[in-house]
Amino acid sequence: MTRVLVARQDNLGDVLLAGPCVRAVAASASHVTLLAGPHGRAAAELLPGVDDVLTWTAPWIDPEPPPVTAEDTGEFVSLIRSRSFDRALILTSFHQSPLPLALLLRQAGVPWIGAISEDYPGSLLDLRHRVDGDPPEPVRMLSLAEAAGFSLPPDDHGALALRRPLPNTSRLTGGGAYVVVHPAASVPARQPSAGWSRGMVRALAADGHRVLVTGAPSERPLTQHVAGTSAVNLGGRTSLAELAAVLSGAQVVVAPNTGPAHLAAAAGTPVVSLFAPVVPPERWAPYGVPTVVLGDQRAPCRASRARVCPVPGHPCLDTIDPADVCRAVTALAQPGVVPPVPAAIAVQPPISLLTPLGPS
C-alpha cells in the first residue's frame, strides 16, 4: 500500500497540466493526495486519479505570498506528518525551486521525495531529476513520474483529462452549436484589451457563430463589455466544473494563455490560443488538442515573464486581425479546412500539440 503526495501549488492551469503525471502515479499507488495552493484547488478536484486534496499557500510560489511564520509552517508539517505519506513528488515550473517544500516534507518525515531541480538538493531529495530542452509542461512533469518508477497505463492517451461526468449546463448554453470566448487572463500581460476582444466577438458573430463569453465573477464587467449585444455573457455564472462543461460542449474555445485555455484542452475542445510571448508557447500552449496559436511571438516582451505588458499598445495581441481568429475557428470547427493566415501573424511550427494554419 503506497500513499503518494503530489504537489503543484500554483494556478489552476498549472494544476490541470499536471494531470498526466498524476494519472501515472495513480496507476500504481494505492492513494494519491494532491497538494495545491488556494488558486489551484478547484482544478485539483477535477483531476482523475486524485483521491483527496490538501491546500496550503506556499510563500515562495503564491503571487500574493503570506509572511513566513513558525506557526504556519509548523501546522503544515504536522498535517503532512499525520498523513504518513510513503513518497512525494514536487512539481514546479522551471523558475520555481522545489527545495523549500522538500525541506518541510523532510521535517514531516516523508521518507522519499523526488523533484526536478537545477539547484543542488543535498539530502532534501532522493530523486533529483533533470529535463533537457523545452518540452511541453505536461511532458516535463510526466517525465518526473516516469523517473520515479510510475507510468501511464497502455490505454491512457497521455493528454489532459477531467473527472467525468461534468455538470449539465444546458440552461446556460441553450441549444445548438456555439463558440466560447474567454477574454481574461490571470496575468494582465497575457490578456488582450477589452476593446480588441469586443471587436473579435463581433467578428465571430458576423461570421455566423453563436458566441458565449465566459469569465470569473470578478471579470463580469469585462465579459459584459466584450459580449455586448453580439454574444451571451456567462461571466460569473459558472463554477469551475460548470465552466469545464460549457467548454466541453463548445466547437472551439478562443482564449489567451490562461487556466481556462488548459481547461478547454482537458475537456477535449480545440483552442485558438491568443498567446503573448512572455512565456514560450512550446511549453505553455494548450496541450493534446488541435490548437492554433496567434500572436506575435517575436515581440519585444518575448521570454520576459512580464506580468504587465512593457510595450505600449500591447501589440503582440491587439494587432491580431479578428478575421484571422475567424479563419482559425473555422479551421478547427471543420477539420480538414485550412485557410491561409497572413505572414504577419506568427503561427507556431507544427510541433505535436499544435495544428498550424497556412500553406504547408
PATIKOL-101239 format. One record per residue (C-alpha): z, y, x. Coordinates in Angstrom, 3 decimals. Last residue first. Example, Ala and Ser with C-alpha at 12.3 -4.5 7.8 and 13.67 -1.06 7.14 Angstrom:
BEGIN
{w = 7.140	v = -1.060	u = 13.670}
{w = 7.800	v = -4.500	u = 12.300}
END
This chain:
BEGIN
{w = -45.950	v = 23.541	u = 2.186}
{w = -46.599	v = 26.618	u = 0.101}
{w = -43.561	v = 28.414	u = -1.270}
{w = -40.233	v = 27.408	u = -2.702}
{w = -37.729	v = 25.312	u = -0.837}
{w = -35.623	v = 22.482	u = -2.324}
{w = -32.463	v = 22.446	u = -0.260}
{w = -29.831	v = 19.809	u = 0.467}
{w = -31.760	v = 17.717	u = 2.968}
{w = -33.128	v = 20.522	u = 5.083}
{w = -36.299	v = 22.147	u = 3.855}
{w = -36.161	v = 25.486	u = 5.660}
{w = -34.165	v = 28.267	u = 3.965}
{w = -36.009	v = 30.802	u = 1.858}
{w = -36.036	v = 34.400	u = 3.019}
{w = -37.852	v = 36.573	u = 0.530}
{w = -40.225	v = 38.939	u = 2.300}
{w = -42.768	v = 36.105	u = 2.548}
{w = -43.396	v = 36.350	u = -1.170}
{w = -42.485	v = 33.237	u = -3.206}
{w = -45.146	v = 30.834	u = -4.391}
{w = -44.828	v = 28.623	u = -7.470}
{w = -43.604	v = 25.036	u = -7.034}
{w = -43.799	v = 23.124	u = -10.330}
{w = -42.971	v = 19.497	u = -9.556}
{w = -39.623	v = 19.548	u = -11.290}
{w = -39.576	v = 21.875	u = -14.313}
{w = -36.163	v = 23.555	u = -14.515}
{w = -36.022	v = 23.939	u = -10.725}
{w = -39.453	v = 25.525	u = -10.383}
{w = -38.992	v = 27.727	u = -13.442}
{w = -35.622	v = 28.951	u = -12.164}
{w = -37.189	v = 29.744	u = -8.786}
{w = -40.003	v = 31.698	u = -10.437}
{w = -37.512	v = 33.695	u = -12.493}
{w = -35.427	v = 34.421	u = -9.391}
{w = -38.581	v = 35.550	u = -7.640}
{w = -39.339	v = 37.898	u = -10.531}
{w = -35.855	v = 39.366	u = -10.058}
{w = -37.118	v = 40.632	u = -6.671}
{w = -34.342	v = 40.233	u = -4.101}
{w = -33.638	v = 43.673	u = -2.626}
{w = -30.091	v = 43.714	u = -4.013}
{w = -29.092	v = 40.581	u = -2.125}
{w = -29.626	v = 41.183	u = 1.610}
{w = -29.979	v = 44.909	u = 0.906}
{w = -26.320	v = 45.617	u = 0.059}
{w = -27.124	v = 49.314	u = -0.473}
{w = -25.375	v = 50.484	u = 2.680}
{w = -24.749	v = 47.647	u = 5.185}
{w = -21.167	v = 46.563	u = 6.007}
{w = -20.787	v = 44.457	u = 2.823}
{w = -17.098	v = 43.742	u = 2.240}
{w = -15.680	v = 40.321	u = 3.146}
{w = -17.619	v = 40.131	u = 6.400}
{w = -17.996	v = 36.608	u = 7.810}
{w = -20.297	v = 38.205	u = 10.416}
{w = -22.795	v = 35.316	u = 10.506}
{w = -25.653	v = 37.631	u = 9.431}
{w = -24.462	v = 41.107	u = 8.430}
{w = -27.552	v = 42.697	u = 9.996}
{w = -29.841	v = 40.834	u = 7.544}
{w = -31.881	v = 37.880	u = 8.846}
{w = -30.954	v = 35.556	u = 5.944}
{w = -32.474	v = 37.989	u = 3.472}
{w = -31.649	v = 36.477	u = 0.107}
{w = -32.796	v = 33.551	u = -1.995}
{w = -31.750	v = 29.913	u = -1.517}
{w = -33.392	v = 27.401	u = -3.847}
{w = -31.375	v = 24.284	u = -4.605}
{w = -32.103	v = 20.795	u = -5.907}
{w = -28.689	v = 19.072	u = -5.951}
{w = -26.601	v = 17.454	u = -3.178}
{w = -24.870	v = 20.500	u = -1.769}
{w = -24.821	v = 24.129	u = -2.849}
{w = -25.305	v = 26.282	u = 0.291}
{w = -22.299	v = 26.502	u = 2.639}
{w = -23.194	v = 24.826	u = 5.924}
{w = -26.927	v = 25.389	u = 6.265}
{w = -26.363	v = 28.561	u = 4.269}
{w = -24.600	v = 30.129	u = 7.271}
{w = -21.858	v = 32.681	u = 6.495}
{w = -22.323	v = 36.461	u = 6.154}
{w = -25.896	v = 35.565	u = 5.174}
{w = -25.603	v = 36.686	u = 1.530}
{w = -26.932	v = 33.840	u = -0.619}
{w = -28.189	v = 34.222	u = -4.145}
{w = -28.333	v = 30.458	u = -4.745}
{w = -30.664	v = 29.264	u = -7.497}
{w = -28.870	v = 26.053	u = -8.398}
{w = -29.860	v = 22.707	u = -9.911}
{w = -27.133	v = 21.046	u = -12.066}
{w = -25.327	v = 17.846	u = -11.044}
{w = -21.862	v = 18.901	u = -12.239}
{w = -20.678	v = 18.971	u = -8.609}
{w = -23.619	v = 21.257	u = -7.845}
{w = -22.601	v = 23.555	u = -10.694}
{w = -19.028	v = 23.608	u = -9.402}
{w = -20.411	v = 24.464	u = -5.958}
{w = -22.161	v = 27.505	u = -7.447}
{w = -18.981	v = 28.170	u = -9.455}
{w = -16.998	v = 28.499	u = -6.203}
{w = -19.031	v = 31.263	u = -4.590}
{w = -22.269	v = 31.878	u = -2.725}
{w = -24.042	v = 33.873	u = -5.413}
{w = -25.050	v = 32.318	u = -8.726}
{w = -28.046	v = 31.286	u = -10.838}
{w = -27.444	v = 27.962	u = -12.623}
{w = -30.359	v = 25.861	u = -13.879}
{w = -31.060	v = 23.719	u = -16.956}
{w = -27.493	v = 24.191	u = -18.087}
{w = -25.346	v = 21.471	u = -19.684}
{w = -23.281	v = 20.769	u = -16.563}
{w = -22.670	v = 24.495	u = -16.071}
{w = -21.078	v = 24.758	u = -19.519}
{w = -19.036	v = 21.604	u = -18.856}
{w = -17.857	v = 22.919	u = -15.496}
{w = -16.875	v = 26.179	u = -17.178}
{w = -14.851	v = 24.146	u = -19.663}
{w = -13.056	v = 22.376	u = -16.809}
{w = -12.401	v = 25.737	u = -15.118}
{w = -11.039	v = 27.156	u = -18.362}
{w = -13.528	v = 29.146	u = -20.365}
{w = -13.717	v = 32.387	u = -22.354}
{w = -13.091	v = 34.941	u = -19.613}
{w = -16.761	v = 35.861	u = -19.294}
{w = -18.845	v = 33.922	u = -21.823}
{w = -21.220	v = 36.817	u = -22.498}
{w = -24.380	v = 35.684	u = -24.261}
{w = -27.532	v = 37.282	u = -22.894}
{w = -30.047	v = 40.120	u = -23.300}
{w = -27.914	v = 42.630	u = -25.192}
{w = -25.844	v = 43.484	u = -22.134}
{w = -25.123	v = 40.280	u = -20.199}
{w = -24.536	v = 42.052	u = -16.882}
{w = -22.295	v = 44.710	u = -18.398}
{w = -20.280	v = 42.166	u = -20.359}
{w = -20.036	v = 39.916	u = -17.300}
{w = -18.706	v = 42.779	u = -15.181}
{w = -16.122	v = 43.868	u = -17.763}
{w = -15.138	v = 40.167	u = -18.131}
{w = -14.510	v = 39.595	u = -14.445}
{w = -10.692	v = 39.432	u = -14.667}
{w = -11.027	v = 36.722	u = -17.345}
{w = -13.232	v = 34.646	u = -14.979}
{w = -17.005	v = 34.668	u = -15.261}
{w = -20.020	v = 33.315	u = -17.095}
{w = -23.287	v = 34.794	u = -18.383}
{w = -25.348	v = 32.615	u = -20.725}
{w = -29.120	v = 33.116	u = -20.757}
{w = -31.725	v = 31.800	u = -23.200}
{w = -34.900	v = 31.832	u = -21.127}
{w = -38.234	v = 33.203	u = -22.268}
{w = -39.354	v = 35.181	u = -19.228}
{w = -38.037	v = 38.340	u = -20.887}
{w = -34.603	v = 36.712	u = -20.910}
{w = -34.867	v = 35.901	u = -17.206}
{w = -35.991	v = 39.448	u = -16.414}
{w = -33.148	v = 40.938	u = -18.447}
{w = -30.686	v = 38.744	u = -16.578}
{w = -32.130	v = 39.978	u = -13.266}
{w = -31.798	v = 43.589	u = -14.343}
{w = -28.133	v = 43.052	u = -15.213}
{w = -27.544	v = 41.334	u = -11.865}
{w = -29.105	v = 44.273	u = -9.998}
{w = -26.935	v = 46.757	u = -11.856}
{w = -23.761	v = 44.751	u = -11.282}
{w = -24.427	v = 44.694	u = -7.551}
{w = -24.997	v = 41.319	u = -5.917}
{w = -21.912	v = 39.391	u = -4.775}
{w = -21.424	v = 37.800	u = -1.347}
{w = -19.944	v = 40.896	u = 0.313}
{w = -17.407	v = 41.165	u = -2.536}
{w = -15.732	v = 37.817	u = -1.679}
{w = -14.539	v = 35.879	u = -4.757}
{w = -18.053	v = 36.092	u = -6.168}
{w = -19.338	v = 37.411	u = -9.479}
{w = -22.705	v = 37.201	u = -11.245}
{w = -22.606	v = 33.695	u = -12.783}
{w = -25.939	v = 33.344	u = -14.582}
{w = -26.368	v = 30.199	u = -16.671}
{w = -29.742	v = 29.069	u = -18.015}
{w = -30.084	v = 27.592	u = -21.501}
{w = -31.733	v = 24.837	u = -23.530}
{w = -30.987	v = 24.451	u = -27.210}
{w = -27.908	v = 24.538	u = -29.393}
{w = -24.786	v = 26.656	u = -29.049}
{w = -23.202	v = 27.235	u = -25.640}
{w = -19.706	v = 28.259	u = -26.634}
{w = -19.055	v = 26.026	u = -29.653}
{w = -20.978	v = 23.304	u = -27.782}
{w = -18.267	v = 23.283	u = -25.137}
{w = -17.087	v = 19.661	u = -25.405}
{w = -14.709	v = 19.134	u = -22.497}
{w = -15.770	v = 17.136	u = -19.422}
{w = -15.580	v = 13.355	u = -19.404}
{w = -15.512	v = 12.875	u = -16.478}
{w = -13.935	v = 13.778	u = -13.133}
{w = -16.413	v = 15.824	u = -11.176}
{w = -18.802	v = 14.997	u = -8.346}
{w = -20.264	v = 16.333	u = -5.116}
{w = -22.846	v = 14.136	u = -3.404}
{w = -22.185	v = 10.931	u = -1.460}
{w = -24.125	v = 8.737	u = -3.887}
{w = -21.309	v = 6.166	u = -4.118}
{w = -22.640	v = 2.635	u = -4.755}
{w = -22.003	v = 1.437	u = -1.198}
{w = -18.349	v = 2.569	u = -1.285}
{w = -17.565	v = 5.718	u = 0.688}
{w = -15.793	v = 5.157	u = 3.967}
{w = -12.304	v = 5.441	u = 5.441}
{w = -11.494	v = 4.492	u = 9.032}
{w = -10.092	v = 7.808	u = 10.275}
{w = -13.446	v = 8.713	u = 11.847}
{w = -15.000	v = 8.111	u = 8.428}
{w = -12.520	v = 10.451	u = 6.761}
{w = -13.257	v = 13.105	u = 9.381}
{w = -17.002	v = 12.649	u = 8.909}
{w = -16.547	v = 13.286	u = 5.188}
{w = -15.285	v = 16.771	u = 6.008}
{w = -18.374	v = 17.687	u = 8.039}
{w = -20.719	v = 16.113	u = 5.502}
{w = -19.127	v = 18.128	u = 2.686}
{w = -19.414	v = 21.307	u = 4.832}
{w = -23.115	v = 20.924	u = 5.503}
{w = -23.716	v = 20.168	u = 9.191}
{w = -23.547	v = 22.812	u = 11.949}
{w = -23.845	v = 21.018	u = 15.262}
{w = -21.339	v = 18.504	u = 16.644}
{w = -18.109	v = 17.632	u = 14.871}
{w = -14.937	v = 16.792	u = 16.804}
{w = -11.984	v = 14.758	u = 15.504}
{w = -8.475	v = 14.915	u = 16.940}
{w = -6.870	v = 11.814	u = 15.458}
{w = -3.162	v = 11.203	u = 16.077}
{w = -2.492	v = 14.917	u = 15.764}
{w = 0.590	v = 17.037	u = 16.473}
{w = 1.380	v = 15.393	u = 19.815}
{w = -0.631	v = 17.897	u = 21.841}
{w = -3.139	v = 19.491	u = 19.483}
{w = -5.501	v = 21.185	u = 21.980}
{w = -7.573	v = 23.540	u = 19.844}
{w = -11.033	v = 22.631	u = 18.596}
{w = -9.546	v = 20.600	u = 15.790}
{w = -10.932	v = 18.432	u = 13.019}
{w = -7.902	v = 16.693	u = 11.569}
{w = -5.932	v = 13.445	u = 11.519}
{w = -2.224	v = 12.787	u = 10.987}
{w = -0.217	v = 9.550	u = 11.252}
{w = 3.569	v = 9.106	u = 10.917}
{w = 4.298	v = 11.806	u = 8.316}
{w = 7.973	v = 12.538	u = 9.029}
{w = 8.351	v = 15.901	u = 7.319}
{w = 8.641	v = 17.624	u = 10.714}
{w = 5.303	v = 16.033	u = 11.604}
{w = 3.850	v = 17.392	u = 8.342}
{w = 5.117	v = 20.863	u = 9.255}
{w = 3.487	v = 20.711	u = 12.691}
{w = 0.238	v = 19.384	u = 11.220}
{w = 0.189	v = 22.314	u = 8.793}
{w = 0.366	v = 24.801	u = 11.665}
{w = -2.186	v = 22.712	u = 13.634}
{w = -5.057	v = 22.547	u = 11.172}
{w = -6.597	v = 25.766	u = 12.517}
{w = -9.098	v = 27.710	u = 10.449}
{w = -12.425	v = 29.141	u = 11.647}
{w = -14.380	v = 25.894	u = 11.223}
{w = -13.068	v = 25.433	u = 7.679}
{w = -10.121	v = 23.116	u = 7.216}
{w = -9.358	v = 19.600	u = 6.003}
{w = -6.070	v = 18.012	u = 7.114}
{w = -5.975	v = 14.235	u = 6.688}
{w = -2.550	v = 12.681	u = 6.229}
{w = -1.245	v = 9.125	u = 6.575}
{w = 1.659	v = 6.973	u = 5.385}
{w = 3.109	v = 9.504	u = 2.961}
{w = 6.764	v = 9.132	u = 2.032}
{w = 6.732	v = 11.550	u = -0.939}
{w = 10.264	v = 12.885	u = -0.328}
{w = 9.286	v = 14.016	u = 3.192}
{w = 6.482	v = 16.142	u = 1.757}
{w = 8.877	v = 17.925	u = -0.598}
{w = 11.488	v = 18.420	u = 2.131}
{w = 8.882	v = 19.927	u = 4.456}
{w = 7.779	v = 22.300	u = 1.697}
{w = 11.352	v = 23.365	u = 0.932}
{w = 11.929	v = 24.044	u = 4.627}
{w = 8.697	v = 26.038	u = 4.895}
{w = 9.833	v = 28.298	u = 2.064}
{w = 13.445	v = 28.663	u = 3.204}
{w = 12.523	v = 29.219	u = 6.852}
{w = 10.316	v = 32.107	u = 5.799}
{w = 6.722	v = 33.033	u = 6.609}
{w = 5.692	v = 36.019	u = 4.543}
{w = 3.165	v = 35.422	u = 1.778}
{w = -0.530	v = 35.425	u = 2.604}
{w = -3.045	v = 37.332	u = 0.482}
{w = -6.246	v = 35.707	u = 1.756}
{w = -4.397	v = 32.329	u = 1.937}
{w = -5.021	v = 30.398	u = 5.152}
{w = -2.279	v = 31.069	u = 7.744}
{w = 0.460	v = 31.673	u = 5.135}
{w = -0.317	v = 28.313	u = 3.467}
{w = 0.487	v = 28.578	u = -0.230}
{w = 1.649	v = 25.224	u = -1.574}
{w = 0.333	v = 23.179	u = -4.475}
{w = 0.595	v = 19.406	u = -4.805}
{w = -1.988	v = 17.445	u = -6.768}
{w = -1.919	v = 13.896	u = -8.092}
{w = -4.043	v = 10.755	u = -8.192}
{w = -7.212	v = 12.324	u = -6.767}
{w = -10.118	v = 9.872	u = -6.629}
{w = -12.468	v = 11.892	u = -8.811}
{w = -11.960	v = 15.633	u = -8.341}
{w = -11.294	v = 17.853	u = -11.375}
{w = -7.575	v = 18.403	u = -10.680}
{w = -8.446	v = 19.651	u = -7.191}
{w = -10.634	v = 22.338	u = -8.749}
{w = -7.708	v = 23.702	u = -10.764}
{w = -5.532	v = 23.661	u = -7.629}
{w = -7.901	v = 25.675	u = -5.447}
{w = -6.674	v = 29.247	u = -5.685}
{w = -2.997	v = 28.224	u = -5.622}
{w = -3.467	v = 26.246	u = -2.408}
{w = -4.165	v = 22.547	u = -2.482}
{w = -2.528	v = 19.371	u = -1.197}
{w = -4.418	v = 16.426	u = -2.647}
{w = -2.424	v = 13.246	u = -3.170}
{w = -4.226	v = 9.928	u = -2.873}
{w = -2.599	v = 6.590	u = -3.790}
{w = -3.512	v = 2.975	u = -2.970}
{w = -5.944	v = 3.954	u = -0.244}
{w = -9.218	v = 2.030	u = 0.161}
{w = -11.834	v = 3.803	u = -1.966}
{w = -9.521	v = 6.799	u = -2.402}
{w = -10.133	v = 7.913	u = 1.188}
{w = -13.900	v = 7.866	u = 0.716}
{w = -13.503	v = 9.621	u = -2.627}
{w = -11.512	v = 12.417	u = -0.986}
{w = -14.138	v = 12.917	u = 1.722}
{w = -16.923	v = 13.048	u = -0.873}
{w = -14.964	v = 15.636	u = -2.910}
{w = -14.055	v = 18.034	u = -0.094}
{w = -16.832	v = 20.393	u = -1.218}
{w = -14.954	v = 20.848	u = -4.501}
{w = -11.864	v = 22.006	u = -2.588}
{w = -13.867	v = 24.567	u = -0.620}
{w = -15.382	v = 25.873	u = -3.853}
{w = -11.938	v = 26.218	u = -5.420}
{w = -10.580	v = 28.363	u = -2.618}
{w = -8.250	v = 27.480	u = 0.281}
{w = -5.700	v = 24.736	u = 0.896}
{w = -7.588	v = 21.524	u = 1.573}
{w = -5.064	v = 18.803	u = 2.429}
{w = -5.472	v = 15.056	u = 1.907}
{w = -2.191	v = 13.131	u = 1.715}
{w = -2.525	v = 9.347	u = 1.840}
{w = -0.241	v = 6.652	u = 0.440}
{w = -1.219	v = 3.204	u = 1.679}
{w = 0.000	v = 0.000	u = 0.000}
END
